[in-house]
Amino acid sequence: MTNSLMEKDLSDNLKKTLGPKLKVIESTERRIKIETTPENILEVATSIKKLGFDQVMSNGGTDYPDKKIFRLDYHIISVNVKKLRRTVLQLTTHIPKDNATINTLITVFPSASYHEQETHENLGIVFEGHPRMERLLLPEDWDDIPPLLKEFKLPGR
């Protein structure tokens, strides 16, 4: 089976399992991009893990002030399943800026811990159930808004 067929089979399996809770954005060789709602993210993450994807290698967000949302992306890989090691699965959801809260994925992927903490610090997204929603990288005396928000202005500019 070629890689692109494997990715298509994986994304088809997720669609079959989760139905309308999941939208496949792209399924190409070595890359699967899927989208879900914040309410369904834990169930989708659990299904992804059952397929053999076991590590969050990165997580980040993008601020869309004109739409008043954050786009949140998790990039998930497999360390333990050899045939999946070259495939990256991107799990995306959108969160309203006026209620920037979502369930943490560390109950499914413990490796999401650092990445969620960094995203919290830089964008202000709260990951419910995360045990360490505290400062990680910014200076202790930081008293401004999260620095990756589009409204953030560098001092002196």
N, C-alpha and C positions, 0 to 999 in steps of 0.2 A: 504494500500500500504506500503510495507516495505521501509525502508530508501534507500536501494540500487536501488530499482525500481524508487523511486522519483528522485534520482540523475541522473539515466539514462534518465528519461523523461525530466529533465531539460537540460541535455547536448544535447539530441536529438532535443529539441526545439531550442536551440541556433544554432545547425548545420543547421536546416531547415531554420531558419531566416537569418543566415549570410553566409551560403554556404561555398565557398572556402576562405572566410576571416577568418575562424576559424578552428583550428585543436583541436579535443578533445584528450588529452593525456591519461587521466584516468578518470573513473567515477566509484567510489566505494562508499560504505556506508560512509556517512558524508564527502566525499571529491570529488571535481570535479577539474580537472586540464585541463586548456585550453591554447592554444597558438595562437597568432596573430602577425601580422606585426606592426611595429610602426605606419605606415600610417593608419591602421584600428583600433587602440586602442580605440579611442573615440567612434566610432560606436559600437564596441564590449562592452565597458563599459556601454553605454546607454542601450543596450539590456539586459545586466546583471541586471541593476537596474530595468528594466521593469519586470523582473522575481521576484523581491522582495528583492534582495540583496542590502543593503543600506549603509553599513559602511566598509571602508577600515580599517582593524585592524592592518595591517602592510604592509610595502613596503620595498623592499631591492634589492640590486643588487650584482652580482658576476662578478668579473673581470676574463676574459679568455684571457690572453695576447698572448698565442700561436695562438688563433683564431682571435685575434684583435677585440673582441666583449665584450659587457656587456650583461649579462642576467638580466632582470628586472622582478621582481615578485611582484604582488599585492595579498594580501590575503583578500578576501572580504566576509563579513558575513551579515546575516540579523538580525536586532534587532526588526523590526516591524512585521515580518511574523513568527508566532509561529512555524509552521511546518518546516521552514527553519533554525531555530536557531542553530541546531546542525551541520549544513553543512557549510564547508569552501570551497569557490571557489577560486582557484589560477589562476590568469591571468598572463601569461608570454609572454614576447617579447624579442627580441634580438636587440641590438643597436650597430652599428659600433663604435669602440673606437675613430676613427678619426673624427667622427661627432656625438658626444654623446649628442644628442638633441632629445627630444620627447615632445609631447603635454602633458601638465598637465592634471590630471584627476579631479582636484578640481571643475571643472564646472559640473561634474557628481556626484562626491563624495567629498563634502567639507572636509570630514574626512581624505582625502589623504594629506592635506596641510603639516602637521608636518612631516609625513613620507617622502614625496618627498624632503622637505627641508633638512632632515637628510641625505638622499641618495645623494643629490647634494653635500653636504659638505664632505661626506666620499668617494665618488667616482668621483665627478666632472661632473656627468650627469646634463644637463640643462633641466629643465622642462618648455618649452615655455608656456607663459601665467600665470605662477605662480607669484604672486605679491611679494614674499619674497625669492628670491634666494640670501640669505645672510648668514653669519656665524650664527650658532645656538649653537653648543656644543664645538667646538674647541676653544682653548685660543685665545684671541684677537691678540696676537703677532705671531700666527701660520704663517709661511712663507714657508712651505714645500708643496709638492704635496699632494693630498688627501690621507689620511692614509690607506684606504682600497684597494688602487691600489697595485697590486703585486710588482711593481717596488719600492714601498716605503721601505726604509731601516731605521730601528730604529737608531738614533744617537749612535755612539760608537760601532756599529756592523759591 
